[in-house]
Amino acid sequence: MPDSASRRAFAGTPANLPTDHPPVAFGKVGVLLVNLGTPDATDYWSMRRYLKEFLSDRRVIETSRLVWWPVLNLIVLTKRPKSSGEAYDLIWDRDRNESPLRTITRSQAEKLGEAFGEGRVVVDWAMRYGNPSIASRLEHLQKAGCERILVFPLYPQYAAATTATVNDKAFEALMKMRWQPAVRTVPAYHDDPVYIDALATSMRQHLAALPFEPEVVIASFHGLPKEYFDKGDPYHCHCQKTTRLLREALGWDEKKLVLTFQSRFGKAEWLQPYTDKTVERMAREGVKRLAIVTPGFVADCVETLEEIAEQNKEFFLEHGGEDFAAIPCLNDTADGMRVIETVVSRELAGWI
């Protein structure tokens, strides 16, 4: 262990060391919030870069590279950037020139930093795909003197295609560091009482403010190929438990709060029931008033603001529905920050 003189030198204070010895910051604990990602803009080439990084991830697409690479580069990356860009364009913040996901994640990091004050904890944020990258922010935290870093994948329910790929990228960055900080990762918190309570509180508040009372509320989670579930991914079980606990907190039954999965891609079977098909079926069967909540998303993004609030609203109204509401994510609200602060404080135990 360095003596006090050496530690002063590391902090940039004089000591009996060579005059050209570089100052090294130390003694801080870092927290890195990581969300999925966002393109830098909605134009074709920005979308193509983002989609290529996302869809090249072996955790996301487990298909053989011999099969997937021609499909990705010759078909998907030729057609999908345009349609995806149009979806992002509908929700794009013109004033900030960025997606809501970037705005909200930044705000979550800033508010978490304020909650910890000016002490030992340094809070930053990153995206798994796009900017700012995980590697760049880990390097920033290390240079800021963070000898210990908590990596927080912002996914309440664990999936290899979400939580694990964030951790993969963090450890990949560590592999290139000569002086590595100690690192912890945040586990799934799908059944955390604070998380469930925050969801229930937020839902009650938003539902009470609606001009109608929904007959059914759908809890829509991001989809996952059924093959991944068959291989042992716990994501489906985590979503089921979150929904069950949320029903209990609200005092509802399975007919009032219905679990579905959205955002499927390709022709393979994904976890069911599908959100869009369920919305259409309910409208055809006579449900007139519907609301959708997205408990698996920590921040509103294209999947909630465009796919749920716009696309699924159209599906519902076109098939006979009359009143529709998309309940916002927890985002950087007091309830949302209560969850993040609770999880971070617990996982930093022993470090601060």
N, C-alpha and C positions, 0 to 999 in steps of 0.2 A: 504494500500500500504506500502511495507517495506520502512523504512527510509534509508538514504544513508549508514549508518553503516551496516545495514542488507544486503543491496545490495552488499556492498564490501565483506561481508562475503560469500555471495552466489558466488561471483566471485573468492573466495579463498584468499582474502586479510584479514588482521587482523581486528578485531572489538571486541566490548564488548559482545562476545558470548562464550559459553563453548569451551574450547580448542579442544574438540573432535567433534565439529560440522562439518559435512562433507561439503566440498566446493560444491557449486551448480552453474553451468554455467547458464547464462541468457542473454537475450537481442538480440538473433539471430532470423532470419526468415529462415525457411527451405523450400526447393522446392524438391519434390520427383517425378521424372519422372518414370512412370510405363508402361512397355510394357507387351505383352501377356505372354511370357515365353519361356523356352528352356530346353531341357534335359541337364544333366551334361555330358553325353557321349552318344554314339550311340549303345552301347551293349543292349542286350535284357532286362536286369533288370533295367538299367537306363531309358530306354524308357518306360518300364512298370510302374515305379514309376511316371514318368512325366505324362503319359497318364491317369493313375488312378486318379491323382489329378485333371487334366483337365476335364476328363469325369465324375467325381463325382460331379462337380459343378452343383447345381440345376439351376443356371442361364443359363448354357450351355445346359444341357439336362433336359427338363421340364417333361419328361415322368414319370409316376408313379414309385416310387422306387420298388414297388412289381414286376413291369414288367422289369425295367431297370437293377436292380442289378444282376439278374441271367445272363442277356445278357452280361453285362459289364464284370463280373468276369469269366464267363464260356466260353465266345466266344471272345469278343473284346480283352480283356487283354491276351488272349492266342495267338491270331493270329496277331493282329495289331502291337505289339512292333517290330516284325521282319521287316515288310514292311516299317514301319515308320522309323526304324533305318537305313534301306538301303537308304531311301530318304535323311535323315540327313547326312548320310555318304558321299553322293555326294557333299555336300556343306560345310562340316566340315573344319574348319581352323586347319590344322595339327600343325602349328607352335605355335599357342596360345592354342590349344586343347579346342576349344569352337566353338559355332555356330556364324555366322555373326551377328545375332540379338543381342547377348550379347556384342560383340565387338562394334557394332554401338551404342547401347544404352549407354554403358559406355562412349564412346567418346562424345555423345551428352551431357551427364551430365557434363563431364569435360570441354567442350567448353562453356557450359552455365555458369559454375562456373567461368571460366576465364572472361567471358563477364561482370559479376557482380563484379569481383575483390575480394579484401580481406576484404570487409566491413561486413555488417550485414547478408548478404544472404549466406546460406550454401546449396549447391546443392548435391543431392544424386540420386541414381537410384535403381529400384527394378523390380522384375518380379511377375506377378500375380500367375504363376505356375512355380515351380522350384526355383532356387536360383539366386540372393539373395531375400529373402522373403520380402514382404511389412512390416510385423510386425518387422522384425529385423532392417530394415532401419529407420522406424519411431522411434524405440527405440534409435537408433544411433543418429538421429537428435535431439531428446529430450535431450539426455545426452550431446550433443554438445552445448546446451543452446538455442535451437529453441523453443521459447514460442508460435510461430505461424508457421504453416506448410501448404503449398499449395501442394495438391496432384494432379498430372497431368497425367490422363490416356491418353496414346498417341494414341488416336483414334479420327480423325477429325469428323467422323460420329458417332452419339450416337447409341448404342444398349445395351439392358439390359445384353446381354451375353458378352459384352466387358467392356464398361464404368462402368455400374452399379456394376458388380462383383468386379472391382477394388475398387470402393468406399465401397462396402460391407466389403471387407477384411480390408480396412483401419479402418473403424469404429469398426469392430470386434476387431482389435488390441487396439483401444482406450478404448474399454469396459474393458480391463484388466489393464489399467493404473490408478493409484491413482491420479497422477498429470497429467492431460491431457493438451496437447497444444491446442490452438485454431486451427481449421482446416477449410480450404476452398478446394473445388474441382473445377477443370477446366471444364467448359461446352463444348459441341460440338462446333467446329469452322469450320464446313463444308462449310460455305459461307463467311468466313473471306476474305476480299480483299487481304490481304498479302499472305494467303494460296493459293488462286486461282492464283495470280500473280506469285508466286514461282513455282507452277505446270506448268503454261504456259511457263515461262522462261526456266525451265528445259527441257520441251518437245521440245521447239524450238531448244535448243542447241544440244540435243541428236539426233533429227531428221536431223538436218543440217549436222551432222557428219557421217550419214549413207551413204553407197555407193549406196543406192537406195531410192526412194521416195515411202512410203507406200500409197497404194490406200485407205486403211481403217486403222484407229487406234481404237483399242478396249480399253475402260476404264473398267478394271475388278476389281470389289470389292469382298471382302469376302462374301460368301453366308450366308443366314439365313433361317431357316425353315419358310415356308409361314404361318404356324400357329402362329408364334410369331408376324408377321406383322398383322395378323387378330386380334390379341389381343391388338393391339395398339402401337406396337413398331415403332418409327419414322425412323428407320434406312433406309428403302427403300426410303422414301421421302428425307432424307438427301443425299443419293447417287445420286438421280435424280437431286437435286438442284446443287450439286457439278459439275456434268457432264454438266448440262445446262450452268452454269456460265463459265466453262472451254471452252465450245464450243464458247461462246460469246467472251471470251478473245482471242481465237485463230482465230476467224472469220470463223469458220467451221459450217457445218450443221449436221443434225442427221445421214446422210449417211457417213460422214467422221469420226465422233467420235461416236462410238456405246457403249452403256452401257450393261455390262453383270455381272454375279455373278459366282464365283468359289468356290471350296473347299467344296462341299456338302458332307454330311455324312449320311449313312443309306438309307432307302427306302421311307421316307416321301418326299412330294413335298417341294422344296425350292424356293426361289425367282428366277424368270426367267427374261430374257433368261440365260441359262447356258453358261459359257465361253467355255468349251471344245466342246460342241455341235455347238456353233456359229462358232468357228474356223474351225471345220470340214465342216460345211455347206458352209461357205464362200469359202473354198478351192475347194469344189465340184462345186460351182457355177461359178468358174473362177477367183476368186481373187488370184493374184499371189504374191503380195507384202503386207505384214501385219506387224503391230507393236502393241504391247500391253503395256499399262501403268497401274499402280496399285495405284491410288490416295488415297485409304483408308489405305495403309500401310505406316507408318512413317519411317520404316527401312526395308531393304531387309532381307528376312527370307526364310524358306523352301517353303512357299507358292509362293513366287515370283521367287526365284532362281532355285527351282527344278520343282514345278508344272507349272509355267508359262514359264520360260526360257528353260526348257527341255521337259516336257511332251507335252505342247501345241505346241511347235515347231515341235515335232515329228508328232502330229496330223495333223498339217498344211501341212507339207512336204509329208506325206504319202497320203494325199487326193488331191494332185495336186498343192499345193503352192510351190513357188520357193524361196522367200526372206522373212525372219522373223527376227524381233528384239524385245527384251524385254527391255523397257526403265527402268533404275534404279529408285528406290525410291529417295526421297529427302535426306534421310539419314542424315549424319552430314556435308553435303556440306554447302557452304555459304547461298544458298537459303533455305535449310532445317533449318539451325540455325536461319535464319532471322524470320522464322515462329514461332519457339519455343520461341525465345527471345521476340517477339512481344506479343504473347499470355500470357507468364509468366509475363511480365512487366505490362500488362493491369490488370491481375487478382491479382497482388500484390498491386494495388492502395490502398492507405490508410494505408498500412503496412510498406512501405519504402518510 
